[in-house]
Amino acid sequence: MQGVTEELILNVKKLIIQRLKLEELSSDDIDTDAPLFGEGLGLDSIDALELVIGLEKEYGVSIPDAEVGKKAFQSVRAIAQYIVDNQGQAVAADGAA
Amino acid sequence: MVQRNVGKVVLCFPGQLNKVPEALGGKERGGGDRLSHAFFEKGWELAGFDLASFFFQDEGEDRSLALKLQVASYLLSMVSFDRYQKKGGTWDFIAEHSMGIYAALAAADAITFEQGLAITKGIGLIVEKAGEQDPGGMAAVIGLTSQTIRQICADVDGPLYVANVNGSRQFVLSGDAKALEQGIALSMQQGAISAQRLPFTTPLHSPLMEPIADTVRRFLADFEIRPPRTPLISHWSGRPLQDHDEIKEFLAAELYKPVDWEGCVQYLLSQEVTCFIEMGAHNSLTKLIRWIDRDVKALSYGVA
């Protein structure tokens, strides 16, 4: 889990709360390693779309398909890792275009 | 002149649930753990369903699952509405999504609770029979654009239609079983976040359902429907449904016409609505409204 900072984890939790309008939750209520979908926070595919858009806007990383999304959205930590692994690539792709 | 600096409130009645809700007690919780409310006592009896078999049956093998879910959705919306009303809740509009029209009509006092249940079950049976004769289905597709989803419908071998426009990237497809499977596969290939079958054995809200409309019209002929007391907004025209004949025709035609939920919400926003309250056990409409306009208040009243 190289490169994932506590600050990034906190920001991912804030992004989830803000995008999904979970005003009743604070970042302390979200377990960093718990599943986000089905159990845990109980998110669904409509929430997933909100998170995809949120990640694109905030971090410039895109989720190209459901398979990637399934892995990236396993937990808050998995999202943070996905950002670390993919942030540079999005910039490079923009530059190439 | 004093102006009210508060926006208007709309109560939203959702369509059919996708599974037996927790609030009713799934079979893992013993099945009989239902909500205590007079509507349930009366509801199950009037609908003629045995509660134990409703919950204990294997959902995958239950041919009447869609009908039972429809009745459960009606009852849960009515319980939610009754509780909201008894707490002194107020509203300016009533809106409905798909089969949410039955509870919406009862809430608008256009029909009684009992009539609503009879209509839910009666139309449900006609739809179920149609599904046995010509099986089809529906699937929710999340993440693709309108253009892509319409192209997918054109590309599959067989009839496939956009049955719901729930938002700019939230759609429901409806069609014959083979075309639907192809549509799901193509949606995933095109990068949908999800494309999932819904528990319907019929291609609702598609032209494939048009042949049953006359049966529904005949079934509705004897029902007395009054003008809604609150403006009741139609899910495809985004305009109020007003008289007896118009409402009956809507009940028949909505089975073969698509749902434009996004258009309905946009109309309500243009009418100074700032608060959307979903009546039922879930928050599916609430999440769709969040997508359409992030600045309005959208919440689910729930049934607890």
Interface residues (C-beta under 8 A of the other chain):
Chain A: L20 K21 D44 S45 I46 D47 A48 L49 E50 V52 I63 P64 D65 A66 G69
Chain B: A140 I142 G143 R169 Q170 M188 G191 A192 I193 S194 Q196 S284 K287 L288 R290 W291 R294
